[in-house]
Amino acid sequence: MSKLVLSVFLIISSANAFAFAKPPPPQPPTNPPGYSVVTPELGNKVVKNLMENYYDTRANCGASHRSSYLCSGVTLRGTQPGNYHVWEPSPSSEKSGGVSFSYLRTDAKFSRLAYGYKSGFTIYPTFELVGSALDLEYLCFFPVDADTNRRDDAGCGAHTSYQSNSGECNAQGIYTEGQWVNHYNSTSSNGDNRDHHQCGFNIQYYYPNATEFVASNFYQGLQAMRDVSGQTHNKQNEIRIKTWDKSLGRQTPVQAFFYIDITGQEGLNEARSYQQDFYNMYGLIKPVVKLDLPATWDDEAKFTFSMDDQAI
């Protein structure tokens, strides 16, 4: 009788132990070769949006205080792999208070990225933001790369080489494309003198003291860029955006990661690494797209999507 009771007890104990044992952790799905979480529908939709915004040359977004960057064009940032996530402000940007971007549109063309970068990311126009995406604050616009690392006021102020006359355009009575060009050409063309001497247009959407000029400032800056493109050899323009909290990376309004196919696959590999990093961090899918920059002002930029370019 005691042997029978002991046997029953052991059976019940074993069953209970099995019932309350911690289940093994779920295993990630094994994707077949060639599988991608990016879909052609997503990639082609993003490219369609980029190209539509590129060809949208409106002067403002419906009001004198609504600059066209809010609803048109492509705002992008050239990057390279480093010791921080590329969609975050760089250490120097955290120190200065501003992050450099460029603005690409059919009437604002350039043939290369800053520092010869081969990859980067685009952000959504403000009026296309949804959900909790960050509403980034645009500060100023320079028709030509302005060496903002050597300017005060988050990169929007005077250059160290021209302290008295390279600050904000409006403060110097400069409001039009022609006035800006005259100011740009008023100093020696040696080296980067004119780029350093140029003034920056205030384009702050919430700037109370220049509301009536904000949209005009940006549009006049775009026209000025075209006017000097011959002498600048289609150098990129520069927008400064206020440094945002990098802990809000998930909310950064990244639209796509892009690459420029200059030589080899370096740019593509960089863009793939950004895409993988963003997906690993937040589980969010951003397509990799190819950007062909126009070689001359008569050419056009082009964004294209290919499933073969995706890393995830």
N, C-alpha and C positions, 0 to 999 in steps of 0.2 A: 504494500500500500504506500509506504514512504517513497519507494522508487518511482511509483506512478505520479505522486504529487510533485516530486522533484522534477520529473520530466516535463510535466505540464507547466510548472513554474519557469523552467528554462525556455520553453517554447514561447510563452507569453512575454518574457523579458526580452527575448530576441526580437519579437515582433514590435514591441514598444520602442526598442532602441532603433530599429529600422524606420519606424514611423516618425520619430523626432530627430533623426539625423539631418544635419544641414545639407541641403541639396547642393550639388556642384554648381559653380558659376556658369552662366550661359556663355556659350562660345560664339564669337562673331561669325557671321555667315561667310562661307568661302565663295568668293566671286569667281566665276569662270574666266578664263583668259579673255582679254578684250572688253571685259565688263566695265561700265562707267556709270557713276551716279549722275553725271551730267548728261542731259538729253539734247538731241538736235533741236528740239522745240525751244528749250531754254536758250541755247547758244545763239540760234538764229534770231530769236526775239530780241536779245540784248544787242546784237549787231544791227538789227533794223532800227532800234531806238537810237543807237550811237550815230548811225548815218543820217537819220532824220534830223537829229539835233545839230549835226555838223553842217547840214545845208540850210538850217533855219537862221536867217540873217536879220531877224527883227532888231530894231533899235532899243526896244524896252519890252517889258512884260506887262504892258497895259496901263502903266502909270509912270510919271516922271521920277518917282522914287524907287521904281522896280527895274533894276538893271537886267540886261538880257541874259546874264549868266544864271539867273534864277530859273530860266525856262528854256534855254537853248545853248548850243555849243557843247563842247566836251571838255570838262575840267579834268586834268590828269596830272599825275606826279611820277616822274622818272625815279627809279630806285635801283638798288643793287643789294644782294644779300649782305647782312651785317650781323651785329650782335643784338639786334632788336627786331621785332616784327615789322615788316616794311610798311604796314598800314598805320603804324603808330608814329607820332611825332618823333623825330630823331633827338638825340641828346642835345644837340645845338639848338634845335627848335624849341625844346623845353626851356632852354636858357633864354632865348631871344624873345619868346612869346609869339612867334609866327612861323608858319610852315609854307614852303614854296611849292607852288603848282604852276602849270601853264594852261592856257585856254586855246583850244583848237577849234577853228570854224573855217568855212570856206572863204571868209573874208579876214581870217587871222591865221595864216598858214606859217609853218616853219618846217625846216628840213631835218632837224636833229633835236635830241633831248639835251638837257643840261648835263655837263660833264661827260657827254658821250654815252650816257646810259643806254642800255639795250632792252629795258623792261620797266614795268611799273604797274600802276592801277588807275582806273578811272572812277570818279564818284558821280552819283546821281545829281542832276540839277535839283536845287532846293524845292521847286514846286512839284517834283516827282517823288519826294520822300513819303514813305508810308510807315505806319506803326511807330516804333520807338527810335527810329533812325535819327542820328544826330543832325541837327540843323547847324551846320558849320558856318562860322561868321567870316565872310569875305571882308578883307580890310582895305587893300589897295591894289592898283594895277599899274604895271610898268610895260610899255609897248615893247621894250627890249630887256633881256635879262639884266638886272640892275645891281648885281653883286650885293645882295641884301644882307649878306653876312657882315658887311661893314657899314650897315646903316642902323640908326637907332629907331625907336618907336616901333618895335616888332618887325623891323625891316622896311618900314614905310617912310622913315624919316630921311634926314640928310646923310649923304655919304661922307666918310671920313676925309676924303680928298677934296670935297667941295662943300664945306660946312654951311656956307652962306646962301647957296643958290641951288641945292639939289634936293630940297625938302618937298613937301606937299605942293602940288601944282596950284590948287586954288589959293593957297596962302601967298603965292607969287603972282596972282592975277592971271593965271593960265587956265583957260576953260575950253579951248578949241583945239582941234587937230593942228591947224596952222600955227597957233601960238606955241604948241608943244614942239613942233618941228623946228621952228625958229630958235627956240631955247636949246634944243638938242644940238643944233648945228652951230651954236654960238661959241663953242669952244673947240679946241684942237681935235682933229680926228686921229691923232697918234694913239696907238694901242687901244685901250678900252676907255679913253677919256670921256667920250660922249655918253657911253653907257653909264658911267659913274656920275656924270654931271646931270643926267636927265632927272626930271621930277616925276613923282608918282601920283596918279589920280586916286583920290579918295572914292571908294566904291562901297562904303559901309551902308548896308541896308537900314540899319537903325541909327544912323548918324544924324542927330537932330539939327545940327547947324548947317547942313548942306543938302537937305532933303531934295530940293528942287534941282540939284546938279548931279545927283548920284547916277542916274541912268545915263544922262548925257556924258558925264565923265567917262564912263566905261566905253560907250560907243565912240566918243572922240578918240579915246586911246586906241581902239581897234583900228580906226581909220589912220591914225598916226603911224601905227605899226606897218601898215601897207605902204605908206609914203616913204618910209626909210628902209624898206626891205631890201632894196638894191644895194645900199651901202652896208647893211648889216649882214648880207648874205643869208637872208632868211633865218636869222637867229631867233630862238624861241623867246616868247614874252614871259612875264613873270607875274603871278598873282600871289599875294600873301594872304593866308587864311590864319585866323587866330588859333593858337595852339590849344588843342582839346585834351581832355583827360584820357590818358592812354588806357586807364582801367576800364573804359567803356568801349573796348575794342569791338565787341560784338555788335555795337550800335553804329560803328563807323560806316558811312554810306557807300561802301565799296560796291561798284557795279560790275566790274570785270578786272581781271589781271591781263595785261597785254605784253607783247614782245615785239621787237623790231628785228627782222631777219636781215642783219647786216652781213655777217660772215659766220658760217657754221651754225651751231645750235645753242650757243651760249645764252642768248636772250630767251629762247624757248625754254631751256632748262631752268632758268631763273624764274620765269613766270609759272612754270609747273610747281616749283618749290613753294612759291607764295600761295598758290591754290591749295596745295596739300597742307601747308601750315595753317591756313585759315580754316580749312575743313577739320583738321585735327583739334584746333582750339575751340571751335564753336559749332561744328556740325553743319555749317552753312555752305551752300554750293555756289561758287562764283566761277563762271566760265573763263577759260583762257582764250584770248582772241589775238589775232595777228593785226598789227598796225603798220601800214605802208605810208610813210610820210611823203609829202610832195617834194620832189627834187627842186622845183622852181615854183614861182608864184602862179604859173599857168597850169600846173598840175594840181591834182586833188588828192587828199588823204583818203585812205580806204581801210575799213575794218572788215575782217573776214573771220569766220569760225570754221573749225575742223574738229571732228571727233578725235582724230589722230593726235591732236595737240594736248588733250586732257590728261591730267595725272591721276584723277580720282574717278 
